């Protein structure tokens, strides 16, 4: 029914345009005579008027056919632009040429020589006016009806900016009008793009936004780097404007530049670095056609691992998680998007030796991604034995089972908090890294770890907390004004994990170069501004003090690990540290047993294994 209605509207619109053109073509013919004889009707010779009238029907039919061939009845004139204007000019020129051929050379109809160019000119003017008047009338009517509710500044006076300006003028998606444009190209300063003046470069954004009472800023520079976008956003945040951004260069290549493609500026845009790139072929090589197992597969990192792994055609995907709700959600998502995927979801704890062994014995995975872990620092400070049971004990049991049942690759998800840890969670993950390196020395399985910083948007991370606090009207809580952290996106983290498997030779700890660390208070201020509020005025920031086990900054590398580059310049390798693996594994087993016995002295036992662990008194 909807298609029928749309088709009917198009049919009616075309009939209307044809009727309108018939009228305009004939008005243009007599306008030429009227103009030729000085706008005096009485001075037009009767035989000239009769000559034009005798050719009217044929001229009208021929012109309509030419217009149809140039698709003047197929364009959406509310989006009319240069292409449509060129089509009209060519159509009118050819129609004028055919009129000369017909009247002068075929039918020998005598009219003044000036009639032909004048007739063509008037036809061109009337047709252009009829088409583009619709755009102008639509824009004026929208403003007169009060539809314009926002005043927009466009940053980027290029092709993308031009396309956005053109569509805003007629689009129903944006209730507003473009007031001015900004571009760093000095040659464009003072020029006009789609009738909108380029008023300055990025240094003028704040001044011009205040001067023109701008409410919204649209960033339309799809070719800009992340660093450049960050610099522009830092300036834009000094205004009270709502910010939106055109995603990327591919939108221009695919001709997808439009208002509907604009998205809200996300906190990821402020990282100021390019996303980590991975070699998809390398991943395909060791994942395609293999049985892949993901522990903690329902969590933030685990579920994204599953989403990316299935794109590389595994033979079977085994999702293991203790939390049934999370496991169910990712199961339903994958089944919906990949109905032919062989996915098995198992509810199990990595602490359970018998259960884990039976899973590996039955499904015989080729690759294991170990993402199951307790990661919340303050909660683990209150329940240190649980951190050891799950993180250390679970990793030990799973690693031994992987060795026993011939797993090809084992990739551990670690954290920057494992470096010189000041909390039990970080210390437990450092032990997990050492377990991987110890078991690797005596196994054919390639055991590696992947170490990265905070993941934006993951469960329990700071961004969802800030967003929730902002939605409630504040305050936004930050532990310390000087606390800094490295950040990455979930897809970046997973990309690193996947590529680590390709680079793995055994025993390595892979580390991502995540650029400059970010102050958490700055992150909070940015998020408040990007939500349309002013920090300190609309939403307050409160400092609550460092939590138990929390430090002001995180490190990515221990001094003794050194650093090696990989083919991916943003991924580095920490060298394996020499340890007595037999003695170490016995210590870990004793630690796991002590945790099960709920010892009160678990931190001291952990410090014996991880001397760099600083116990929070």
Buried (B, 14 or more C-beta within 10 A) or exposed (E): EEEEEEEEEEEEEBEEBBEBBBEBBBBBBBBBBBBBBEEEEEEBEEEBBEBBEEBBEBBBEBBBEBBBEBEBBEBEBBBBBEEBEEBBBEBBBBBBEBBBEBBBEEEEBEBBEEBBEBBBBBBBBBBBEBBBEBBEEBBEEBEEEEBBEBBBBBBBBBBBBBBBBBBBBBBEEBEBBBBBBBBBEEEBBEEEBBEBBBBBBBEBBBEBBEEBEBBBBBBBBBEBEBEBBBBBBBBBBEBBBBBBBBEEEEBBEEEBBBBEBBEEBBBBBBBBBEBBEBBBEBBBBBBEEBBBBBBBBBBBBBBBBBBBBBEBEBEBBBBBBBBEEBBBEBBEEBEEEBEEBEBBBBBBBBBBBEBBBBBBEEBBBBBBBBBBBBBBBBEBBEBBBBBBBBBBBBBBBBBBBBBEBEBBBBBBBBBBBBBBBBBBBBBBBBBBBBBBBBBBBEBEBBBBBBBBBBBBBBBBBBBBEBBEBBEEEBBBBBBBEEBBBBBBBBBBBBBBBBBBBBBBEBBBBBBBBBBEBBBBBBBBBBBBBBBEBEBEEBBEBEBEEBEBBBBBEBBBBBEEBEEEEBEBEBBBBBBBBEBEBEEBBEBBEEBBEBBEEEBEEBBEBBBEBBEBBBBBE
